[in-house]
Amino acid sequence: MKLEAGKIAVVTGAASGIGFALAQRFARDGLDVVLADVEEEALAGAADRIGALGVETLAVPTDVSDNQAVQALADAAVERFGSVHVVCNNAGVSSRADPWFGPLSAWGWVLGVNLWGVIHGIRAFLPILISQGEGHIVNTASIAGLNPGSGPMYAASKHAVVALSEELFKTTKIVGLPVGVSVLCPGWVHTAIMDADRNWPARLGENPPPALAADVMRPHYERAIDAGTDPAAIADLVTEAIVSDRFWILPHPGFVELAIRRWHRIGEGLDPDPAVDVPGFPPASQIASEIQAALTAPTGVGVSTLRARDR
């Protein structure tokens, strides 16, 4: 689909990171942009910056985990612009809470935004795109959707996004719907994902404490993300995929190689490799030693203490 003036893009998670870069790139291609985000002040600032590029904007505060809020976003976009051509279900969060001994609220938050946000976005906008005979949906997953290792909550949510995106792609092709579908699976990108809990919703109660392993891993994640790809480069790849009607958007070949190796092991019936070296991280053996040392240190904890700590 050609991206040009007169077309409308909707981007969730648009106040920062990849979402803002997408909004900016669409504006530079002449599209008017609907920006959605849960951070209202940052959203307003982002809309001003995008509007300064000479396009029309609409800022809609939106909690994508809320189906009614996403439907209201779709209604607002159509009411303002009359149509929608590109939908980027991009909003995402990560939690440092313990996935096995911490509260279920962390799972609810991550799945609510990362998975249900995409589901709500597709269900709200797909009928609009079909009825107007043109459109493209981009779902932001992660390389974690192809290769686990980033934590159970995040990896589970992103695997689900990859799977439902592929199912949607197949449906559009089999039925002949005039809607393109792409899934974005990046590795390290320079964003504020590590500080996602700034948006922890009050309705879920107190933000859970970080898991012990999360404390050990945080410096490694921060270094990798700080050195990650500029979101603007990711946005360029997304627009190329939309124009060429390509499903896979895989910005980081090194991570794709890890996924290929994983699937070779699956094909051979081998157990998962617990010691895979990840690009941007120290060797897996070093990370394992750091976690084990934290667990056995005088101030460390065993499993029984972990349970008590995260109740």
C-alpha positions as CSV (number, residue, x, y, z in Angstrom):
1,M,0.0,0.0,0.0
2,K,1.3,3.4,-0.9
3,L,1.9,5.8,2.0
4,E,0.9,9.3,1.0
5,A,-0.9,12.5,1.9
6,G,-4.6,11.9,2.4
7,K,-4.2,8.7,4.3
8,I,-4.5,8.1,8.0
9,A,-2.3,6.2,10.4
10,V,-3.3,5.1,14.0
11,V,-0.4,4.3,16.4
12,T,-0.8,3.0,19.9
13,G,2.0,3.6,22.4
14,A,2.7,6.7,20.3
15,A,4.1,8.9,23.0
16,S,7.6,7.5,23.0
17,G,9.9,4.9,21.6
18,I,9.0,2.9,18.5
19,G,5.4,4.3,18.6
20,F,6.6,7.9,18.3
21,A,9.1,7.0,15.6
22,L,6.3,5.4,13.6
23,A,4.1,8.5,14.0
24,Q,7.0,10.7,13.0
25,R,7.8,8.6,9.9
26,F,4.1,8.5,8.8
27,A,3.9,12.2,9.1
28,R,7.0,12.7,7.0
29,D,5.3,10.6,4.3
30,G,2.3,13.0,4.5
31,L,-0.1,10.9,6.5
32,D,-2.3,12.4,9.2
33,V,-1.7,10.6,12.4
34,V,-3.9,9.5,15.3
35,L,-1.7,9.0,18.4
36,A,-2.8,6.9,21.3
37,D,-1.1,6.3,24.6
38,V,-1.8,5.9,28.3
39,E,0.6,8.7,29.3
40,E,-1.6,11.8,28.6
41,E,1.0,14.5,29.1
42,A,3.6,12.7,27.0
43,L,0.9,12.0,24.4
44,A,0.0,15.7,24.1
45,G,3.7,16.6,23.7
46,A,4.1,13.9,21.0
47,A,1.1,15.1,19.1
48,D,2.5,18.7,19.1
49,R,5.8,17.5,17.7
50,I,4.1,15.4,15.0
51,G,1.8,18.2,14.1
52,A,4.8,20.5,13.7
53,L,5.7,18.4,10.6
54,G,2.7,19.8,8.8
55,V,0.1,17.1,9.2
56,E,-3.1,16.8,11.1
57,T,-3.0,14.9,14.4
58,L,-5.5,13.6,16.9
59,A,-4.3,12.6,20.4
60,V,-6.6,10.0,22.1
61,P,-5.6,8.9,25.6
62,T,-6.1,5.1,25.5
63,D,-5.5,2.1,27.7
64,V,-5.3,-0.6,25.1
65,S,-6.1,-3.3,27.7
66,D,-9.6,-1.8,27.8
67,N,-11.7,-3.0,24.8
68,Q,-14.1,-0.1,25.2
69,A,-11.2,2.4,25.2
70,V,-9.8,0.9,21.9
71,Q,-13.2,1.0,20.3
72,A,-13.6,4.6,21.3
73,L,-10.2,5.2,19.7
74,A,-11.4,3.8,16.4
75,D,-14.6,5.8,16.6
76,A,-12.7,9.0,17.3
77,A,-10.3,8.4,14.4
78,V,-13.2,7.8,11.9
79,E,-15.2,10.7,13.3
80,R,-12.2,13.1,12.8
81,F,-10.8,11.8,9.6
82,G,-13.5,9.7,8.0
83,S,-11.2,6.7,7.4
84,V,-8.1,4.8,8.6
85,H,-5.5,3.2,6.4
86,V,-2.7,2.0,8.7
87,V,-3.1,0.6,12.2
88,C,0.0,0.0,14.4
89,N,-0.9,-2.0,17.5
90,N,2.4,-1.0,19.1
91,A,1.8,-0.4,22.8
92,G,3.8,-2.7,25.1
93,V,5.0,-3.1,28.6
94,S,7.3,-5.4,30.6
95,S,7.2,-6.3,34.3
96,R,10.1,-7.1,36.6
97,A,7.8,-9.0,39.0
98,D,8.5,-12.6,39.8
99,P,6.4,-14.6,37.3
100,W,6.0,-17.7,39.5
101,F,5.9,-16.4,43.1
102,G,4.7,-12.8,42.6
103,P,1.1,-11.7,42.3
104,L,-0.9,-12.5,39.2
105,S,-1.6,-8.8,38.7
106,A,1.8,-8.6,36.9
107,W,0.6,-11.3,34.4
108,G,-2.7,-9.5,34.0
109,W,-1.0,-6.2,33.2
110,V,1.5,-7.6,30.7
111,L,-1.0,-9.8,28.9
112,G,-3.6,-7.0,29.0
113,V,-1.4,-4.5,27.2
114,N,0.8,-6.7,25.0
115,L,-1.7,-9.3,23.9
116,W,-5.2,-8.0,24.6
117,G,-4.2,-4.6,23.3
118,V,-3.4,-6.1,19.9
119,I,-6.6,-8.2,19.9
120,H,-8.7,-5.2,20.8
121,G,-6.9,-3.1,18.1
122,I,-7.5,-5.7,15.4
123,R,-11.2,-6.2,16.3
124,A,-11.8,-2.5,16.4
125,F,-10.1,-1.5,13.2
126,L,-10.3,-4.5,10.9
127,P,-14.0,-3.9,10.0
128,I,-13.1,-0.3,9.0
129,L,-10.2,-1.4,6.8
130,I,-12.3,-4.0,5.1
131,S,-15.3,-1.8,4.5
132,Q,-13.1,0.9,2.8
133,G,-11.3,-1.7,0.7
134,E,-7.8,-0.8,1.8
135,G,-5.6,-0.9,4.8
136,H,-2.6,-2.4,6.7
137,I,-2.2,-3.7,10.2
138,V,1.2,-3.8,11.9
139,N,1.4,-5.7,15.2
140,T,4.5,-5.0,17.4
141,A,5.8,-8.3,18.8
142,S,9.4,-8.8,19.6
143,I,12.2,-11.3,18.9
144,A,11.0,-12.7,22.2
145,G,8.0,-13.9,20.2
146,L,10.3,-16.2,18.2
147,N,12.8,-17.1,20.9
148,P,12.1,-17.2,24.6
149,G,14.5,-15.9,27.1
150,S,13.3,-12.4,28.1
151,G,11.0,-13.6,30.9
152,P,7.9,-15.7,30.9
153,M,5.3,-12.9,30.9
154,Y,6.9,-10.9,28.1
155,A,7.8,-13.9,26.0
156,A,4.4,-15.5,26.3
157,S,2.7,-12.3,25.3
158,K,4.9,-11.8,22.3
159,H,4.7,-15.4,21.1
160,A,0.9,-15.0,21.2
161,V,1.2,-11.8,19.1
162,V,3.3,-13.5,16.5
163,A,0.8,-16.4,16.3
164,L,-2.3,-14.3,16.0
165,S,-0.7,-12.1,13.5
166,E,0.2,-15.1,11.3
167,E,-3.4,-16.4,11.7
168,L,-4.7,-13.0,10.6
169,F,-2.4,-12.9,7.7
170,K,-3.5,-16.3,6.5
171,T,-7.1,-15.3,6.9
172,T,-6.8,-12.2,4.8
173,K,-5.1,-14.1,2.0
174,I,-7.4,-17.1,2.0
175,V,-10.6,-14.9,2.1
176,G,-9.2,-12.2,-0.2
177,L,-9.5,-9.3,2.3
178,P,-8.0,-6.1,1.1
179,V,-5.9,-5.7,4.3
180,G,-2.2,-6.3,4.7
181,V,-0.7,-7.6,7.9
182,S,2.8,-7.3,9.3
183,V,4.4,-8.4,12.5
184,L,7.4,-6.5,13.9
185,C,10.0,-8.6,15.9
186,P,12.9,-6.4,16.9
187,G,15.8,-7.2,19.2
188,W,17.4,-4.4,21.2
189,V,15.9,-1.0,20.5
190,H,16.7,2.2,22.3
191,T,13.4,2.8,24.2
192,A,12.2,3.2,27.8
193,I,10.7,-0.3,28.0
194,M,12.7,-1.0,31.2
195,D,10.8,1.8,32.9
196,A,7.4,0.5,31.7
197,D,6.2,0.2,35.3
198,R,5.9,4.0,35.4
199,N,2.5,3.2,33.9
200,W,1.5,0.5,36.3
201,P,-2.3,1.0,36.7
202,A,-3.6,1.9,40.1
203,R,-6.6,-0.4,39.6
204,L,-4.3,-3.4,40.0
205,G,-3.1,-2.4,43.4
206,E,0.5,-2.0,44.5
207,N,3.2,-2.5,41.9
208,P,4.9,-5.8,42.7
209,P,8.5,-5.9,43.9
210,P,11.1,-7.0,41.3
211,A,12.2,-10.6,41.3
212,L,15.7,-11.3,42.5
213,A,16.8,-12.4,39.0
214,A,15.3,-9.2,37.6
215,D,17.6,-7.1,39.9
216,V,20.6,-9.1,38.6
217,M,19.6,-8.8,34.9
218,R,18.6,-5.1,34.9
219,P,22.1,-3.7,34.3
220,H,22.6,-6.0,31.4
221,Y,19.2,-5.1,29.9
222,E,19.9,-1.4,30.4
223,R,23.3,-1.6,28.6
224,A,21.9,-3.6,25.7
225,I,18.9,-1.2,25.3
226,D,21.0,1.9,25.6
227,A,23.2,0.6,22.7
228,G,20.1,-0.6,20.8
229,T,18.8,0.5,17.4
230,D,17.4,3.9,17.0
231,P,13.6,3.7,16.8
232,A,13.6,5.8,13.7
233,A,15.4,3.0,11.9
234,I,12.8,0.5,13.0
235,A,10.1,2.8,11.7
236,D,11.8,2.9,8.3
237,L,11.7,-0.9,8.1
238,V,8.0,-0.9,9.1
239,T,7.1,1.6,6.3
240,E,9.0,-0.5,3.8
241,A,7.1,-3.6,4.9
242,I,3.7,-1.8,4.5
243,V,4.6,-0.5,1.0
244,S,5.8,-4.0,-0.1
245,D,3.0,-5.8,1.7
246,R,5.5,-8.0,3.6
247,F,4.6,-9.9,6.8
248,W,7.8,-10.4,8.6
249,I,9.8,-7.3,9.9
250,L,13.0,-8.7,11.4
251,P,15.4,-5.9,12.1
252,H,18.1,-7.9,13.9
253,P,19.6,-10.9,12.0
254,G,21.7,-12.1,14.9
255,F,18.6,-12.7,17.0
256,V,16.9,-14.4,14.1
257,E,19.8,-16.8,13.9
258,L,19.1,-17.7,17.6
259,A,15.5,-18.5,16.7
260,I,16.6,-20.7,13.8
261,R,19.0,-22.6,16.0
262,R,16.1,-23.1,18.5
263,W,13.9,-24.5,15.8
264,H,16.6,-26.9,14.7
265,R,16.7,-28.2,18.2
266,I,13.0,-28.5,18.3
267,G,13.1,-30.5,15.0
268,E,15.6,-32.8,16.5
269,G,13.5,-33.3,19.7
270,L,16.2,-31.8,21.9
271,D,15.5,-30.1,25.2
272,P,15.7,-26.2,25.3
273,D,19.3,-25.0,25.7
274,P,19.4,-23.2,29.0
275,A,22.8,-21.5,28.2
276,V,22.3,-19.5,25.0
277,D,24.6,-16.5,24.5
278,V,22.4,-13.5,23.5
279,P,23.7,-10.6,21.4
280,G,24.4,-7.6,23.6
281,F,24.6,-9.6,26.8
282,P,27.6,-11.1,28.7
283,P,28.1,-14.9,28.1
284,A,25.2,-17.0,29.4
285,S,27.6,-18.7,31.8
286,Q,28.4,-15.4,33.4
287,I,24.8,-14.5,33.8
288,A,24.0,-17.9,35.3
289,S,26.8,-17.5,37.8
290,E,25.6,-14.0,38.8
291,I,22.0,-15.3,39.5
292,Q,23.3,-18.3,41.4
293,A,25.5,-16.1,43.5
294,A,22.6,-13.8,44.3
295,L,20.5,-16.7,45.4
296,T,23.2,-18.1,47.7
297,A,24.7,-14.9,49.1
298,P,24.1,-14.3,52.8
299,T,21.5,-11.7,51.9
300,G,20.2,-13.9,49.1
301,V,17.1,-16.1,49.3
302,G,15.9,-19.6,48.6
303,V,12.7,-20.6,47.0
304,S,10.7,-20.5,50.3
305,T,11.9,-17.0,50.9
306,L,11.1,-16.0,47.4
307,R,7.5,-17.1,48.0
308,A,7.2,-15.0,51.2
309,R,9.0,-12.0,49.6
310,D,6.6,-11.7,46.7
311,R,3.3,-12.3,48.5
